[in-house]
Amino acid sequence: MRRRRVIARSTTVDGETGKLNALGAAIWKFVRPHTIRGTLLGTTAIVSKILMGNPEMISMHLVPRALLGLLALLMGNGYIVGINQIYDIDIDKVNKPFLPVASGELSVFAAWAFCAVTALGGAAIVATNFGALITKLYCFGLFLGTIYSVPPLRLKQYALPAFLIIACVRGFLLNFGVYHATRAAIGLPFVWSPAITFITIFVTTFATVIAITKDLPDIEGDLKYKIETFSTRLGVKKVSYIGSGLLLANYIFAIALSVKNPTWFIQPLMIGGHALFASFLIVKTKALENAKFSRDAILQYYRDIWALFYSEYFLFPWI
Protein backbone atom coordinates (compact mmCIF):
# COMPACT_ATOMS: atom_id res chain seq x y z
CA MET A 1 0.00 0.00 0.00
CA ARG A 2 2.80 2.38 0.94
CA ARG A 3 4.60 1.59 -2.32
CA ARG A 4 1.45 2.43 -4.30
CA ARG A 5 1.17 5.78 -2.53
CA VAL A 6 4.83 6.54 -3.30
CA ILE A 7 4.33 5.63 -6.96
CA ALA A 8 1.16 7.72 -7.17
CA ARG A 9 2.90 10.69 -5.54
CA SER A 10 5.86 10.33 -7.93
CA THR A 11 3.50 10.19 -10.92
CA THR A 12 1.74 13.35 -9.70
CA VAL A 13 5.04 15.19 -9.26
CA ASP A 14 6.22 14.08 -12.71
CA GLY A 15 2.92 15.24 -14.19
CA GLU A 16 3.18 18.67 -12.54
CA THR A 17 6.81 18.98 -13.62
CA GLY A 18 5.81 18.10 -17.17
CA LYS A 19 3.11 20.79 -17.15
CA LEU A 20 5.53 23.42 -15.86
CA ASN A 21 8.10 22.46 -18.49
CA ALA A 22 5.44 22.69 -21.20
CA LEU A 23 4.32 26.09 -19.91
CA GLY A 24 7.91 27.33 -19.83
CA ALA A 25 8.49 26.14 -23.40
CA ALA A 26 5.28 27.83 -24.55
CA ILE A 27 6.22 31.13 -22.88
CA TRP A 28 9.69 30.97 -24.42
CA LYS A 29 8.13 30.69 -27.87
CA PHE A 30 5.61 33.39 -26.93
CA VAL A 31 8.34 35.97 -26.25
CA ARG A 32 9.92 35.31 -29.70
CA PRO A 33 13.51 34.33 -28.80
CA HIS A 34 15.09 36.13 -31.75
CA THR A 35 13.76 39.46 -30.43
CA ILE A 36 14.96 38.64 -26.91
CA ARG A 37 18.45 37.97 -28.26
CA GLY A 38 18.37 41.30 -30.08
CA THR A 39 17.42 43.16 -26.90
CA LEU A 40 20.06 41.34 -24.83
CA LEU A 41 22.82 41.96 -27.33
CA GLY A 42 21.88 45.59 -27.92
CA THR A 43 21.76 46.39 -24.23
CA THR A 44 24.98 44.55 -23.44
CA ALA A 45 26.83 46.16 -26.35
CA ILE A 46 25.90 49.72 -25.40
CA VAL A 47 26.64 49.24 -21.69
CA SER A 48 29.96 47.58 -22.54
CA LYS A 49 30.91 50.43 -24.86
CA ILE A 50 30.29 53.01 -22.14
CA LEU A 51 32.14 51.07 -19.45
CA MET A 52 35.09 50.30 -21.73
CA GLY A 53 35.42 54.04 -22.28
CA ASN A 54 35.14 54.77 -18.55
CA PRO A 55 36.74 51.79 -16.77
CA GLU A 56 37.28 53.79 -13.59
CA MET A 57 33.48 53.99 -13.18
CA ILE A 58 32.98 50.22 -13.04
CA SER A 59 31.60 49.15 -9.66
CA MET A 60 29.90 45.98 -8.45
CA HIS A 61 27.21 48.00 -6.69
CA LEU A 62 25.86 48.93 -10.14
CA VAL A 63 25.17 45.30 -11.07
CA PRO A 64 21.75 44.94 -9.34
CA ARG A 65 20.46 48.11 -11.00
CA ALA A 66 21.83 47.02 -14.37
CA LEU A 67 20.10 43.65 -14.04
CA LEU A 68 16.84 45.37 -13.11
CA GLY A 69 17.15 47.55 -16.21
CA LEU A 70 17.76 44.52 -18.40
CA LEU A 71 14.79 42.72 -16.83
CA ALA A 72 12.56 45.73 -17.53
CA LEU A 73 13.65 45.79 -21.18
CA LEU A 74 12.99 42.08 -21.57
CA MET A 75 9.57 42.49 -19.95
CA GLY A 76 8.73 45.32 -22.34
CA ASN A 77 9.90 43.16 -25.24
CA GLY A 78 7.72 40.31 -23.99
CA TYR A 79 4.67 42.54 -23.70
CA ILE A 80 5.00 43.97 -27.21
CA VAL A 81 5.47 40.66 -29.01
CA GLY A 82 2.87 39.01 -26.77
CA ILE A 83 0.06 41.51 -27.32
CA ASN A 84 0.66 41.18 -31.04
CA GLN A 85 0.09 37.42 -30.91
CA ILE A 86 -3.12 37.83 -28.91
CA TYR A 87 -4.63 40.00 -31.62
CA ASP A 88 -3.11 37.97 -34.47
CA ILE A 89 -4.43 34.52 -33.56
CA ASP A 90 -6.37 33.96 -36.78
CA ILE A 91 -3.59 35.33 -38.98
CA ASP A 92 -0.95 33.30 -37.14
CA LYS A 93 -2.95 30.11 -37.70
CA VAL A 94 -2.17 30.67 -41.37
CA ASN A 95 1.26 32.34 -41.26
CA LYS A 96 2.84 31.06 -38.03
CA PRO A 97 0.88 28.06 -36.72
CA PHE A 98 3.84 27.12 -34.51
CA LEU A 99 3.30 30.12 -32.22
CA PRO A 100 1.88 29.04 -28.85
CA VAL A 101 -1.39 31.01 -28.80
CA ALA A 102 -2.25 30.10 -32.39
CA SER A 103 -1.40 26.42 -31.76
CA GLY A 104 -3.25 26.28 -28.43
CA GLU A 105 -0.14 25.57 -26.34
CA LEU A 106 -0.81 28.78 -24.42
CA SER A 107 -4.34 29.87 -23.58
CA VAL A 108 -5.52 33.37 -24.40
CA PHE A 109 -6.10 33.97 -20.68
CA ALA A 110 -2.51 32.97 -19.85
CA ALA A 111 -1.23 35.18 -22.66
CA TRP A 112 -3.19 38.16 -21.32
CA ALA A 113 -1.94 37.48 -17.79
CA PHE A 114 1.66 37.35 -19.02
CA CYS A 115 1.27 40.61 -20.96
CA ALA A 116 -0.29 42.37 -17.97
CA VAL A 117 2.48 41.25 -15.63
CA THR A 118 5.28 42.18 -18.03
CA ALA A 119 3.86 45.61 -18.94
CA LEU A 120 3.03 46.66 -15.38
CA GLY A 121 6.09 45.02 -13.87
CA GLY A 122 8.48 46.54 -16.39
CA ALA A 123 7.00 50.02 -15.98
CA ALA A 124 7.18 49.72 -12.18
CA ILE A 125 10.86 48.68 -12.29
CA VAL A 126 11.77 51.61 -14.53
CA ALA A 127 9.72 54.15 -12.55
CA THR A 128 11.35 53.18 -9.25
CA ASN A 129 14.92 52.97 -10.55
CA PHE A 130 15.59 55.11 -13.60
CA GLY A 131 13.96 58.52 -13.31
CA ALA A 132 11.24 60.43 -15.11
CA LEU A 133 12.73 60.68 -18.62
CA ILE A 134 13.52 56.98 -18.99
CA THR A 135 10.12 56.08 -17.50
CA LYS A 136 8.39 58.27 -20.08
CA LEU A 137 10.40 56.75 -22.91
CA TYR A 138 9.67 53.23 -21.64
CA CYS A 139 5.94 53.88 -21.39
CA PHE A 140 6.00 55.51 -24.82
CA GLY A 141 7.54 52.32 -26.18
CA LEU A 142 4.76 50.26 -24.57
CA PHE A 143 2.20 52.64 -26.04
CA LEU A 144 3.66 52.27 -29.53
CA GLY A 145 3.68 48.50 -29.17
CA THR A 146 0.03 48.63 -28.11
CA ILE A 147 -1.29 50.79 -30.93
CA TYR A 148 0.72 48.66 -33.37
CA SER A 149 -1.39 45.59 -32.52
CA VAL A 150 -4.57 46.60 -30.71
CA PRO A 151 -7.80 47.85 -32.34
CA PRO A 152 -9.17 50.33 -33.14
CA LEU A 153 -5.87 51.80 -34.37
CA ARG A 154 -4.02 48.51 -35.03
CA LEU A 155 -1.41 50.35 -37.06
CA LYS A 156 0.23 47.15 -38.25
CA GLN A 157 -2.53 47.13 -40.88
CA TYR A 158 -0.79 50.05 -42.59
CA ALA A 159 2.68 49.62 -44.00
CA LEU A 160 4.16 53.05 -43.26
CA PRO A 161 3.06 53.49 -39.61
CA ALA A 162 3.97 49.86 -38.90
CA PHE A 163 7.57 50.15 -40.01
CA LEU A 164 7.96 53.57 -38.34
CA ILE A 165 6.90 52.08 -35.00
CA ILE A 166 9.31 49.16 -35.24
CA ALA A 167 12.16 51.43 -36.33
CA CYS A 168 11.47 53.82 -33.44
CA VAL A 169 11.21 51.17 -30.72
CA ARG A 170 13.98 48.82 -31.86
CA GLY A 171 16.21 51.60 -33.16
CA PHE A 172 15.98 54.93 -31.37
CA LEU A 173 14.26 54.17 -28.05
CA LEU A 174 16.37 51.14 -27.13
CA ASN A 175 19.74 52.65 -28.00
CA PHE A 176 19.10 56.14 -26.65
CA GLY A 177 17.32 54.85 -23.54
CA VAL A 178 20.04 52.37 -22.56
CA TYR A 179 22.79 54.91 -23.25
CA HIS A 180 21.11 57.65 -21.23
CA ALA A 181 20.24 55.34 -18.31
CA THR A 182 23.75 53.85 -18.16
CA ARG A 183 25.51 57.20 -18.11
CA ALA A 184 23.13 58.44 -15.41
CA ALA A 185 23.72 55.29 -13.35
CA ILE A 186 27.50 55.79 -13.31
CA GLY A 187 27.19 59.50 -12.61
CA LEU A 188 28.09 60.90 -16.03
CA PRO A 189 26.15 63.68 -17.78
CA PHE A 190 24.41 62.88 -21.03
CA VAL A 191 26.60 63.65 -24.05
CA TRP A 192 26.16 62.24 -27.53
CA SER A 193 29.28 60.40 -28.64
CA PRO A 194 30.16 59.62 -32.28
CA ALA A 195 29.87 55.89 -31.62
CA ILE A 196 26.42 56.13 -30.00
CA THR A 197 25.20 58.54 -32.67
CA PHE A 198 26.39 56.06 -35.29
CA ILE A 199 24.81 52.98 -33.73
CA THR A 200 21.50 54.77 -33.15
CA ILE A 201 21.27 55.85 -36.80
CA PHE A 202 22.56 52.51 -38.06
CA VAL A 203 20.23 50.36 -35.98
CA THR A 204 17.21 52.57 -36.67
CA THR A 205 17.82 52.03 -40.38
CA PHE A 206 18.40 48.33 -39.75
CA ALA A 207 15.16 48.11 -37.78
CA THR A 208 13.41 49.66 -40.77
CA VAL A 209 14.72 46.79 -42.89
CA ILE A 210 13.51 44.26 -40.32
CA ALA A 211 10.12 45.98 -40.31
CA ILE A 212 9.64 45.76 -44.07
CA THR A 213 11.07 42.25 -44.49
CA LYS A 214 9.43 40.53 -41.51
CA ASP A 215 6.21 40.11 -43.48
CA LEU A 216 7.84 38.45 -46.49
CA PRO A 217 6.81 34.90 -45.45
CA ASP A 218 3.35 36.04 -44.34
CA ILE A 219 1.72 37.19 -47.56
CA GLU A 220 -0.91 34.44 -47.58
CA GLY A 221 -2.38 35.28 -44.18
CA ASP A 222 -1.95 39.04 -44.60
CA LEU A 223 -3.87 39.02 -47.89
CA LYS A 224 -6.60 36.84 -46.39
CA TYR A 225 -7.13 39.20 -43.44
CA LYS A 226 -6.53 42.40 -45.43
CA ILE A 227 -3.34 43.41 -43.61
CA GLU A 228 -1.50 45.92 -45.76
CA THR A 229 2.26 45.40 -45.78
CA PHE A 230 5.02 46.30 -48.18
CA SER A 231 5.13 42.64 -49.17
CA THR A 232 1.43 42.51 -50.09
CA ARG A 233 1.70 45.81 -51.97
CA LEU A 234 5.00 45.34 -53.79
CA GLY A 235 5.60 41.60 -53.79
CA VAL A 236 8.29 39.44 -52.26
CA LYS A 237 10.96 40.05 -54.89
CA LYS A 238 10.83 43.84 -54.78
CA VAL A 239 10.72 44.01 -50.98
CA SER A 240 13.68 41.64 -50.70
CA TYR A 241 15.72 43.83 -53.02
CA ILE A 242 14.64 46.99 -51.18
CA GLY A 243 15.64 45.45 -47.84
CA SER A 244 19.02 44.32 -49.14
CA GLY A 245 19.57 47.68 -50.82
CA LEU A 246 18.88 49.61 -47.61
CA LEU A 247 21.20 47.35 -45.64
CA LEU A 248 23.94 47.65 -48.23
CA ALA A 249 23.57 51.45 -48.11
CA ASN A 250 23.80 51.23 -44.31
CA TYR A 251 27.10 49.36 -44.54
CA ILE A 252 28.46 51.83 -47.10
CA PHE A 253 27.45 54.64 -44.73
CA ALA A 254 29.37 52.97 -41.88
CA ILE A 255 32.51 52.56 -43.99
CA ALA A 256 32.31 56.10 -45.41
CA LEU A 257 31.78 57.59 -41.95
CA SER A 258 34.93 55.90 -40.69
CA VAL A 259 36.96 57.00 -43.72
CA LYS A 260 35.79 60.61 -43.34
CA ASN A 261 36.32 60.68 -39.56
CA PRO A 262 39.35 58.45 -38.90
CA THR A 263 39.69 59.47 -35.24
CA TRP A 264 36.12 58.51 -34.31
CA PHE A 265 36.48 54.74 -34.72
CA ILE A 266 39.03 51.95 -34.84
CA GLN A 267 39.22 51.90 -38.62
CA PRO A 268 40.36 48.33 -39.33
CA LEU A 269 37.42 46.94 -37.38
CA MET A 270 34.89 49.55 -38.51
CA ILE A 271 35.75 49.25 -42.20
CA GLY A 272 36.70 45.56 -42.28
CA GLY A 273 33.74 44.41 -40.21
CA HIS A 274 31.16 46.26 -42.27
CA ALA A 275 32.76 45.22 -45.54
CA LEU A 276 32.51 41.60 -44.37
CA PHE A 277 28.86 42.04 -43.36
CA ALA A 278 28.07 43.66 -46.72
CA SER A 279 29.67 40.72 -48.55
CA PHE A 280 27.62 38.26 -46.48
CA LEU A 281 24.45 40.19 -47.34
CA ILE A 282 25.20 40.10 -51.07
CA VAL A 283 25.85 36.35 -50.96
CA LYS A 284 22.62 35.68 -49.05
CA THR A 285 20.56 37.90 -51.35
CA LYS A 286 21.96 36.03 -54.33
CA ALA A 287 21.05 32.72 -52.65
CA LEU A 288 17.47 33.95 -52.22
CA GLU A 289 17.36 34.92 -55.88
CA ASN A 290 18.74 31.54 -56.98
CA ALA A 291 16.06 29.80 -54.89
CA LYS A 292 13.37 31.71 -56.84
CA PHE A 293 12.17 33.43 -53.68
CA SER A 294 10.64 30.24 -52.29
CA ARG A 295 9.09 30.35 -48.82
CA ASP A 296 11.93 28.34 -47.28
CA ALA A 297 14.49 30.64 -48.89
CA ILE A 298 12.62 33.71 -47.65
CA LEU A 299 12.60 32.35 -44.10
CA GLN A 300 16.35 31.73 -44.31
CA TYR A 301 16.90 35.22 -45.73
CA TYR A 302 15.02 36.74 -42.78
CA ARG A 303 17.07 34.68 -40.33
CA ASP A 304 20.22 35.92 -42.08
CA ILE A 305 19.08 39.53 -41.61
CA TRP A 306 18.71 38.92 -37.88
CA ALA A 307 22.16 37.28 -37.83
CA LEU A 308 23.58 40.48 -39.32
CA PHE A 309 21.67 42.50 -36.71
CA TYR A 310 23.22 40.46 -33.91
CA SER A 311 26.66 40.74 -35.54
CA GLU A 312 26.50 44.53 -35.52
CA TYR A 313 26.07 44.58 -31.76
CA PHE A 314 28.86 42.02 -31.30
CA LEU A 315 31.15 44.35 -33.25
CA PHE A 316 30.01 47.63 -31.69
CA PRO A 317 31.92 47.67 -28.36
CA TRP A 318 35.22 47.23 -30.20
CA ILE A 319 34.92 49.93 -32.85
JOGIBEL-V460624 format. One record per residue. N is the residue number from 0. RES is the residue in three letters. SS is DSSP state (helix for helix, strand for strand, loop for the rest). Layout:
# JOGIBEL-V460624
n-><N/N>
res-><RES/RES>
ss-><SS/SS>
This chain:
# JOGIBEL-V460624
n-><0/1/2/3/4/5/6/7/8/9/10/11/12/13/14/15/16/17/18/19/20/21/22/23/24/25/26/27/28/29/30/31/32/33/34/35/36/37/38/39/40/41/42/43/44/45/46/47/48/49/50/51/52/53/54/55/56/57/58/59/60/61/62/63/64/65/66/67/68/69/70/71/72/73/74/75/76/77/78/79/80/81/82/83/84/85/86/87/88/89/90/91/92/93/94/95/96/97/98/99/100/101/102/103/104/105/106/107/108/109/110/111/112/113/114/115/116/117/118/119/120/121/122/123/124/125/126/127/128/129/130/131/132/133/134/135/136/137/138/139/140/141/142/143/144/145/146/147/148/149/150/151/152/153/154/155/156/157/158/159/160/161/162/163/164/165/166/167/168/169/170/171/172/173/174/175/176/177/178/179/180/181/182/183/184/185/186/187/188/189/190/191/192/193/194/195/196/197/198/199/200/201/202/203/204/205/206/207/208/209/210/211/212/213/214/215/216/217/218/219/220/221/222/223/224/225/226/227/228/229/230/231/232/233/234/235/236/237/238/239/240/241/242/243/244/245/246/247/248/249/250/251/252/253/254/255/256/257/258/259/260/261/262/263/264/265/266/267/268/269/270/271/272/273/274/275/276/277/278/279/280/281/282/283/284/285/286/287/288/289/290/291/292/293/294/295/296/297/298/299/300/301/302/303/304/305/306/307/308/309/310/311/312/313/314/315/316/317/318>
res-><MET/ARG/ARG/ARG/ARG/VAL/ILE/ALA/ARG/SER/THR/THR/VAL/ASP/GLY/GLU/THR/GLY/LYS/LEU/ASN/ALA/LEU/GLY/ALA/ALA/ILE/TRP/LYS/PHE/VAL/ARG/PRO/HIS/THR/ILE/ARG/GLY/THR/LEU/LEU/GLY/THR/THR/ALA/ILE/VAL/SER/LYS/ILE/LEU/MET/GLY/ASN/PRO/GLU/MET/ILE/SER/MET/HIS/LEU/VAL/PRO/ARG/ALA/LEU/LEU/GLY/LEU/LEU/ALA/LEU/LEU/MET/GLY/ASN/GLY/TYR/ILE/VAL/GLY/ILE/ASN/GLN/ILE/TYR/ASP/ILE/ASP/ILE/ASP/LYS/VAL/ASN/LYS/PRO/PHE/LEU/PRO/VAL/ALA/SER/GLY/GLU/LEU/SER/VAL/PHE/ALA/ALA/TRP/ALA/PHE/CYS/ALA/VAL/THR/ALA/LEU/GLY/GLY/ALA/ALA/ILE/VAL/ALA/THR/ASN/PHE/GLY/ALA/LEU/ILE/THR/LYS/LEU/TYR/CYS/PHE/GLY/LEU/PHE/LEU/GLY/THR/ILE/TYR/SER/VAL/PRO/PRO/LEU/ARG/LEU/LYS/GLN/TYR/ALA/LEU/PRO/ALA/PHE/LEU/ILE/ILE/ALA/CYS/VAL/ARG/GLY/PHE/LEU/LEU/ASN/PHE/GLY/VAL/TYR/HIS/ALA/THR/ARG/ALA/ALA/ILE/GLY/LEU/PRO/PHE/VAL/TRP/SER/PRO/ALA/ILE/THR/PHE/ILE/THR/ILE/PHE/VAL/THR/THR/PHE/ALA/THR/VAL/ILE/ALA/ILE/THR/LYS/ASP/LEU/PRO/ASP/ILE/GLU/GLY/ASP/LEU/LYS/TYR/LYS/ILE/GLU/THR/PHE/SER/THR/ARG/LEU/GLY/VAL/LYS/LYS/VAL/SER/TYR/ILE/GLY/SER/GLY/LEU/LEU/LEU/ALA/ASN/TYR/ILE/PHE/ALA/ILE/ALA/LEU/SER/VAL/LYS/ASN/PRO/THR/TRP/PHE/ILE/GLN/PRO/LEU/MET/ILE/GLY/GLY/HIS/ALA/LEU/PHE/ALA/SER/PHE/LEU/ILE/VAL/LYS/THR/LYS/ALA/LEU/GLU/ASN/ALA/LYS/PHE/SER/ARG/ASP/ALA/ILE/LEU/GLN/TYR/TYR/ARG/ASP/ILE/TRP/ALA/LEU/PHE/TYR/SER/GLU/TYR/PHE/LEU/PHE/PRO/TRP/ILE>
ss-><loop/helix/helix/helix/helix/helix/helix/helix/helix/helix/helix/helix/helix/helix/helix/helix/helix/helix/helix/helix/helix/helix/helix/helix/helix/helix/helix/helix/helix/helix/loop/loop/helix/helix/helix/helix/helix/helix/helix/helix/helix/helix/helix/helix/helix/helix/helix/helix/helix/helix/helix/helix/helix/loop/helix/helix/helix/loop/loop/helix/helix/helix/helix/helix/helix/helix/helix/helix/helix/helix/helix/helix/helix/helix/helix/helix/helix/helix/helix/helix/helix/helix/helix/helix/helix/helix/helix/loop/helix/helix/helix/helix/helix/helix/helix/loop/loop/loop/loop/helix/helix/helix/helix/loop/loop/loop/loop/helix/helix/helix/helix/helix/helix/helix/helix/helix/helix/helix/helix/helix/helix/helix/helix/helix/helix/helix/helix/helix/helix/loop/helix/helix/helix/helix/helix/helix/helix/helix/helix/helix/helix/helix/helix/helix/helix/helix/helix/helix/helix/loop/loop/loop/loop/loop/helix/helix/helix/loop/helix/helix/helix/helix/helix/helix/helix/helix/helix/helix/helix/helix/helix/helix/helix/helix/helix/helix/helix/helix/helix/helix/helix/helix/helix/helix/helix/loop/loop/loop/loop/loop/loop/loop/loop/helix/helix/helix/helix/helix/helix/helix/helix/helix/helix/helix/helix/helix/helix/helix/helix/helix/helix/helix/helix/loop/loop/helix/helix/helix/helix/helix/helix/helix/helix/helix/loop/loop/loop/loop/loop/helix/helix/helix/helix/helix/loop/helix/helix/helix/helix/helix/helix/helix/helix/helix/helix/helix/helix/helix/helix/helix/helix/helix/helix/helix/helix/helix/helix/helix/helix/helix/loop/loop/loop/loop/loop/loop/helix/helix/helix/helix/helix/helix/helix/helix/helix/helix/helix/helix/helix/helix/helix/helix/helix/helix/helix/helix/helix/helix/helix/helix/loop/loop/loop/loop/helix/helix/helix/helix/helix/helix/helix/helix/helix/helix/helix/helix/helix/helix/helix/helix/helix/helix/helix/helix/helix/helix/loop/loop/loop>
